[in-house]
Amino acid sequence: MASNFLQSPADPSAVPFPRLPATSGVHPQVGFCGLGAMGYFMARNLANSFKPQLPPLLVYNRTAEKSQKLLAEVGASAVKVAESVHQLATECDIIFTNLGNDAAVTSIYNEFEKALLQSPPTKAKIFVEMSTIYPTLAGDLDRRLSSYPHTHFISSPVFGVPLAADKAQLFIQMSGDYRSKQEAAFLLVPAVGRKVIDLGQNVKKAPTLKLIGNGMVMGMNELLAEILTLGEKSGIGQQAVYDLIKEFVPAPGCVYRQFRYFELLRPMHDISLVAYGNKMVNNLFDGSQGFSIDGGIKDASHVCRLSADLNCPMPAIDNTRRSLITARAIHQAQVVEGTQQWDILDWSSLIASSRVAAGLNPFDSKGTVL
C-alpha cells in the first residue's frame, strides 16, 4: 500500500516514523467520512495534496450538500462523492473519520462493520479515527475491527480549531498498529497537520492525551472568563485585563519545556488564550464560526468522567462544565423567548456564567447590568 508520491514534511522530526519504501504502481484509495467544522478543511487539504499522484479522495457525509460543496471547491480530479458508508468501507484502503461525538462515531463504525461482514477485506485496510471520543470507545472499535481479516484501527485525534484545520496547522496524535501509523502519518503531514506524536500501540492513549489537552484549554477559558469578569466588575474594564494578557503571550518557553507533550501544544495554547479572550471581550459567540458549546460540554463531560475513572479530581474542569451548561441554559431560554442573537453558541460563551453571577449581562459585556 505504501507510496512515496506525497510531499515530505519540511521538518524531518514532524513524523516520528520512517517512511515506508515505495511500491511501484500501488496507489491506495483513501476515504474521508465527516465534513463538519474541522473535517471539511481536513478533507479538502488532504484531497488537494493527492493531485495528481493519487486517486481522488472518496468522501462521505450524512448531509450530502457538504460533500457536493467540497466537490465544487476542489474539483472531480481531487474528490469523488461516495453514495454510502458501505461504499467508503469497501472501496477504500485507508479511511479517515472525523465526527461530532461518540454516538456518531459508534453509528458510522457499526455501518463499517456491516460492510466488512458482507465483503471481508482481501488486503490491508486501515481505519483512522480522528474525532474526540472517550478512550474506551477507541478500545472497543479496535477490538471489533481487528476481528476482520487484514483490518487495522488507529486512533488519531487532532488539536486545533477550525482555523488551524484550514491552514493545515493541526497537531496530530496517534496510537495503534505501528505500520498503519506509518501509512497514515505521511498522508496527514504536511497536508493536514504540522506534527505527529506517537503514543504507542495502545489505541486508548491518543484520545486520552486529547482529553487532557482539551482540559487544559477549557480550564484556561474558565479562568480567562473569571478574570475578565472581575476586571469589568472592578471598574478596570475587561479590555485592560485582556491587554495585560496579551503582554504575557507568548508565554516563556521554560514553562512548557518542563512537560514533554505540552511543549508541542505551546503554539495552540498561546493562540487560544488570545483568540478566546478576544471572543469574550467582544462578545463574538457565534458557534457556527467556531467550536459549539454542545461540543464543549461533550468534551468537558469526557474529561470529568476520565478524572473520576482514574480517581484524579479536576475541580477546574468541574467548574468549566458547570459554566458551559449555565451558558447553554441561558441561551436556550432566550431561544424560547425569541431573543437569542446566535442560533449556535461558541464555547467561549461560558463567560456568561461568571457575568450573571457578578450581576452582569450574560452575552453583552457592555449591556445593561442585571
C-alpha positions as CSV (number, residue, x, y, z in Angstrom):
1,M,0.0,0.0,0.0
2,A,2.9,2.3,0.6
3,S,3.8,5.2,-1.7
4,N,6.4,7.9,-1.8
5,F,4.5,10.2,-4.1
6,L,3.3,12.8,-1.5
7,Q,5.3,15.8,-0.2
8,S,7.6,15.1,2.7
9,P,7.4,17.2,5.8
10,A,9.8,20.2,5.8
11,D,10.8,19.2,9.3
12,P,12.1,15.6,9.4
13,S,11.1,15.3,13.1
14,A,7.4,16.2,12.3
15,V,6.7,12.5,11.7
16,P,8.2,10.1,14.2
17,F,8.3,7.1,11.8
18,P,10.5,6.1,8.9
19,R,8.7,6.4,5.6
20,L,7.7,3.0,4.1
21,P,9.5,2.0,0.9
22,A,7.6,2.8,-2.3
23,T,5.6,0.1,-4.0
24,S,5.7,0.6,-7.8
25,G,2.3,1.1,-9.3
26,V,0.4,0.7,-6.0
27,H,-1.8,3.7,-5.3
28,P,-4.0,3.4,-2.2
29,Q,-7.6,4.6,-2.4
30,V,-8.2,7.0,0.6
31,G,-11.6,7.9,2.0
32,F,-12.9,10.5,4.4
33,C,-16.1,10.5,6.5
34,G,-17.4,13.6,8.3
35,L,-17.3,17.0,6.8
36,G,-18.1,19.1,9.8
37,A,-16.4,22.3,11.0
38,M,-13.0,20.5,11.2
39,G,-13.5,17.6,8.8
40,Y,-14.3,19.8,5.8
41,F,-11.0,21.6,5.9
42,M,-9.1,18.4,6.7
43,A,-10.6,16.5,3.8
44,R,-10.1,19.5,1.4
45,N,-6.4,19.8,2.3
46,L,-6.0,16.0,2.0
47,A,-7.7,15.9,-1.4
48,N,-5.6,18.8,-2.7
49,S,-2.4,17.1,-1.6
50,F,-3.3,14.0,-3.7
51,K,-3.4,15.8,-7.1
52,P,-2.2,14.3,-9.4
53,Q,-0.3,11.5,-7.6
54,L,-3.2,9.6,-6.0
55,P,-6.8,8.7,-6.9
56,P,-9.4,11.3,-5.9
57,L,-10.3,11.3,-2.2
58,L,-13.6,9.4,-1.7
59,V,-15.8,11.4,0.7
60,Y,-19.0,10.8,2.6
61,N,-21.1,13.0,4.8
62,R,-24.6,12.4,6.2
63,T,-25.6,15.8,4.8
64,A,-24.9,15.4,1.1
65,E,-24.7,19.1,0.5
66,K,-21.4,19.3,2.2
67,S,-19.9,16.7,0.0
68,Q,-21.2,18.5,-3.1
69,K,-19.7,21.8,-1.7
70,L,-16.3,20.1,-1.4
71,L,-16.5,18.6,-4.8
72,A,-17.4,22.1,-6.3
73,E,-14.4,23.6,-4.5
74,V,-11.6,21.2,-5.4
75,G,-13.0,19.5,-8.5
76,A,-13.5,16.0,-9.7
77,S,-9.8,15.4,-10.1
78,A,-9.4,15.7,-6.3
79,V,-12.7,14.4,-4.8
80,K,-15.3,11.8,-5.6
81,V,-18.5,11.6,-3.5
82,A,-19.4,8.3,-2.0
83,E,-23.1,7.4,-2.0
84,S,-22.9,5.4,1.2
85,V,-20.8,4.4,4.2
86,H,-20.7,0.9,2.7
87,Q,-19.1,2.2,-0.5
88,L,-16.4,4.0,1.6
89,A,-15.7,0.9,3.6
90,T,-15.4,-1.5,0.7
91,E,-13.6,0.7,-1.9
92,C,-11.0,2.4,0.3
93,D,-7.7,1.1,1.7
94,I,-7.4,3.9,4.2
95,I,-10.5,5.6,5.8
96,F,-10.3,8.7,7.9
97,T,-13.2,9.6,10.2
98,N,-13.9,12.9,11.9
99,L,-17.3,13.1,13.6
100,G,-19.1,15.2,16.2
101,N,-19.5,12.8,19.2
102,D,-19.2,9.3,20.4
103,A,-22.8,8.4,19.3
104,A,-22.0,9.5,15.7
105,V,-18.7,7.6,15.7
106,T,-20.4,4.4,17.0
107,S,-23.1,4.7,14.4
108,I,-20.7,5.1,11.5
109,Y,-18.5,2.3,12.7
110,N,-21.5,0.0,13.1
111,E,-22.1,0.6,9.4
112,F,-18.5,0.0,8.5
113,E,-18.8,-3.4,10.3
114,K,-21.8,-4.4,8.3
115,A,-19.9,-3.6,5.1
116,L,-16.8,-5.6,6.3
117,L,-19.1,-8.6,7.2
118,Q,-20.7,-8.6,3.8
119,S,-17.4,-8.0,1.9
120,P,-14.4,-9.2,4.0
121,P,-11.2,-7.4,3.0
122,T,-8.7,-9.3,1.0
123,K,-5.8,-6.8,1.6
124,A,-4.8,-4.4,4.2
125,K,-7.5,-1.9,5.3
126,I,-6.8,0.9,7.8
127,F,-9.4,2.9,9.8
128,V,-8.1,6.2,11.2
129,E,-10.4,7.7,13.9
130,M,-9.7,11.4,14.3
131,S,-12.7,12.5,16.5
132,T,-12.6,13.5,20.1
133,I,-14.0,10.4,21.8
134,Y,-13.8,8.6,25.2
135,P,-10.7,6.3,25.3
136,T,-12.7,3.1,26.0
137,L,-14.6,3.6,22.7
138,A,-11.3,3.6,20.8
139,G,-10.5,0.3,22.6
140,D,-13.9,-1.1,21.7
141,L,-13.6,-0.1,18.0
142,D,-10.1,-1.6,17.8
143,R,-11.3,-4.9,19.3
144,R,-14.2,-5.1,16.9
145,L,-12.4,-4.1,13.7
146,S,-9.4,-6.3,14.3
147,S,-11.6,-9.4,14.2
148,Y,-11.9,-8.9,10.4
149,P,-9.1,-10.1,8.1
150,H,-6.4,-7.6,7.2
151,T,-8.2,-4.8,9.1
152,H,-6.4,-2.3,11.4
153,F,-7.6,0.6,13.5
154,I,-5.6,3.5,14.9
155,S,-6.8,6.5,17.0
156,S,-5.6,9.8,15.8
157,P,-7.4,12.9,17.3
158,V,-6.2,16.3,16.5
159,F,-5.5,19.5,18.4
160,G,-6.6,22.8,16.9
161,V,-9.5,25.0,16.0
162,P,-11.2,25.2,12.5
163,L,-8.8,28.0,11.5
164,A,-5.8,25.7,12.2
165,A,-7.5,23.0,10.2
166,D,-8.0,25.4,7.3
167,K,-4.3,26.3,7.4
168,A,-3.1,22.7,7.8
169,Q,-1.6,23.5,11.2
170,L,-3.2,20.8,13.3
171,F,-1.2,18.8,15.9
172,I,-1.9,15.1,15.4
173,Q,-1.6,12.3,18.0
174,M,-1.5,8.6,17.0
175,S,-1.8,5.3,18.8
176,G,-2.3,1.8,17.5
177,D,-0.7,-0.5,14.9
178,Y,2.8,0.7,14.0
179,R,2.7,0.1,10.3
180,S,-0.8,1.6,10.0
181,K,0.5,4.8,11.7
182,Q,3.3,4.9,9.2
183,E,0.9,4.8,6.3
184,A,-1.4,7.4,7.8
185,A,1.2,9.9,9.1
186,F,2.8,10.6,5.8
187,L,-0.7,11.3,4.3
188,L,-1.5,13.7,7.0
189,V,1.7,15.7,7.4
190,P,2.2,18.3,5.9
191,A,-1.2,18.1,4.1
192,V,-3.4,18.3,7.2
193,G,-1.2,18.9,10.2
194,R,2.3,20.2,11.2
195,K,3.4,17.4,13.5
196,V,2.6,13.8,14.7
197,I,3.3,12.5,18.1
198,D,3.4,8.7,18.6
199,L,1.8,7.3,21.8
200,G,2.5,3.7,21.2
201,Q,0.4,0.6,20.4
202,N,-2.5,1.2,22.9
203,V,-5.3,2.9,21.0
204,K,-6.6,4.5,24.2
205,K,-3.6,6.6,24.7
206,A,-4.2,9.2,21.9
207,P,-7.8,10.0,22.9
208,T,-6.6,10.2,26.5
209,L,-4.0,12.8,25.7
210,K,-6.6,14.7,23.5
211,L,-8.9,14.9,26.5
212,I,-6.0,16.1,28.8
213,G,-5.1,18.8,26.2
214,N,-8.7,19.9,25.9
215,G,-9.0,20.0,29.6
216,M,-6.0,22.4,29.7
217,V,-7.7,24.7,27.1
218,M,-11.1,24.6,28.7
219,G,-9.7,25.2,32.2
220,M,-7.8,28.2,30.8
221,N,-11.0,29.5,29.3
222,E,-12.8,29.3,32.6
223,L,-10.0,31.2,34.4
224,L,-10.0,33.7,31.5
225,A,-13.7,34.2,31.8
226,E,-13.4,34.8,35.6
227,I,-10.6,37.3,35.4
228,L,-12.2,39.3,32.6
229,T,-15.5,39.4,34.5
230,L,-13.6,40.6,37.6
231,G,-11.9,43.3,35.6
232,E,-15.2,44.5,34.3
233,K,-16.9,44.4,37.7
234,S,-14.0,46.2,39.4
235,G,-14.1,49.1,37.0
236,I,-10.7,48.4,35.5
237,G,-12.5,47.1,32.4
238,Q,-12.1,43.8,30.7
239,Q,-10.2,45.4,27.8
240,A,-7.4,46.5,30.1
241,V,-7.2,42.9,31.5
242,Y,-7.1,41.5,28.0
243,D,-4.3,43.9,27.0
244,L,-2.4,42.7,30.1
245,I,-2.9,39.0,29.0
246,K,-1.5,39.8,25.5
247,E,1.7,41.1,27.2
248,F,2.3,37.6,28.6
249,V,1.8,35.9,25.3
250,P,3.7,34.1,24.0
251,A,4.5,32.5,27.4
252,P,8.1,31.8,28.3
253,G,9.3,28.6,26.8
254,C,10.6,27.3,30.1
255,V,7.0,27.0,31.3
256,Y,6.4,24.4,28.6
257,R,9.8,22.7,28.4
258,Q,9.1,21.1,31.8
259,F,6.4,18.9,30.2
260,R,7.3,16.7,27.3
261,Y,4.0,16.9,25.4
262,F,2.8,20.4,26.3
263,E,5.9,22.0,24.8
264,L,4.3,20.8,21.5
265,L,1.0,22.4,22.5
266,R,2.5,25.8,23.2
267,P,1.5,27.5,19.9
268,M,-2.1,26.2,20.3
269,H,-2.2,27.4,24.0
270,D,-0.9,30.9,23.2
271,I,-3.1,31.4,20.2
272,S,-6.2,30.1,22.1
273,L,-5.5,32.4,25.0
274,V,-5.5,35.5,22.8
275,A,-8.3,34.2,20.4
276,Y,-10.7,33.2,23.1
277,G,-10.0,36.4,25.1
278,N,-10.9,38.4,22.0
279,K,-14.2,36.5,21.6
280,M,-15.1,37.1,25.2
281,V,-14.2,40.8,25.3
282,N,-16.0,41.5,22.0
283,N,-19.0,39.1,22.6
284,L,-18.2,37.0,19.5
285,F,-20.2,34.0,20.5
286,D,-21.4,32.7,17.1
287,G,-20.8,28.9,17.4
288,S,-21.2,28.4,13.6
289,Q,-17.9,30.1,13.2
290,G,-16.0,28.3,16.0
291,F,-16.4,25.4,18.4
292,S,-20.0,24.8,19.5
293,I,-21.0,24.9,23.2
294,D,-22.5,21.4,22.8
295,G,-19.1,20.1,21.7
296,G,-17.5,21.9,24.7
297,I,-20.0,20.2,27.1
298,K,-19.3,16.9,25.5
299,D,-15.6,17.2,25.9
300,A,-15.9,18.6,29.4
301,S,-18.1,15.6,30.4
302,H,-15.5,13.3,28.9
303,V,-12.7,14.9,31.0
304,C,-14.8,14.8,34.1
305,R,-15.5,11.1,33.5
306,L,-11.9,10.4,32.9
307,S,-10.9,12.1,36.1
308,A,-13.5,10.1,38.0
309,D,-12.5,6.8,36.4
310,L,-8.8,7.5,37.4
311,N,-9.6,8.9,40.9
312,C,-7.9,12.2,39.8
313,P,-10.1,15.2,40.9
314,M,-10.1,18.1,38.5
315,P,-12.2,20.9,40.1
316,A,-11.3,23.4,37.4
317,I,-13.0,21.2,34.8
318,D,-16.0,20.6,37.0
319,N,-16.4,24.4,37.2
320,T,-15.9,24.7,33.4
321,R,-18.6,22.2,32.7
322,R,-21.0,24.0,35.1
323,S,-20.3,27.3,33.3
324,L,-20.8,25.8,29.9
325,I,-24.1,24.2,30.9
326,T,-25.2,27.5,32.6
327,A,-24.4,29.5,29.4
328,R,-26.3,27.0,27.3
329,A,-29.3,27.2,29.7
330,I,-29.4,31.0,29.4
331,H,-29.2,30.8,25.6
332,Q,-31.9,28.2,25.4
333,A,-34.2,30.4,27.5
334,Q,-33.5,33.2,25.0
335,V,-34.4,30.8,22.1
336,V,-37.8,30.1,23.7
337,E,-38.4,33.9,24.1
338,G,-37.1,34.5,20.5
339,T,-34.5,37.0,21.8
340,Q,-31.3,35.0,21.0
341,Q,-28.6,36.7,19.0
342,W,-27.0,33.4,17.7
343,D,-28.5,30.1,16.7
344,I,-25.4,28.2,18.0
345,L,-23.2,29.3,20.8
346,D,-19.4,29.2,20.8
347,W,-17.9,27.6,23.8
348,S,-16.2,30.8,24.7
349,S,-19.7,32.0,25.8
350,L,-19.1,30.2,29.1
351,I,-18.2,33.6,30.4
352,A,-22.0,34.2,30.6
353,S,-21.9,32.1,33.8
354,S,-19.4,34.4,35.5
355,R,-21.1,37.5,34.3
356,V,-24.5,36.5,35.6
357,A,-23.0,35.5,38.9
358,A,-21.5,39.0,39.1
359,G,-24.8,40.7,38.1
360,L,-23.7,41.5,34.6
361,N,-25.4,40.9,31.2
362,P,-24.5,37.3,30.1
363,F,-23.8,37.8,26.4
364,D,-23.1,41.6,26.2
365,S,-20.3,43.0,28.4
366,K,-21.5,46.5,27.6
367,G,-25.1,45.7,28.1
368,T,-27.5,46.6,31.0
369,V,-26.4,45.3,34.4
370,L,-28.8,42.7,35.7
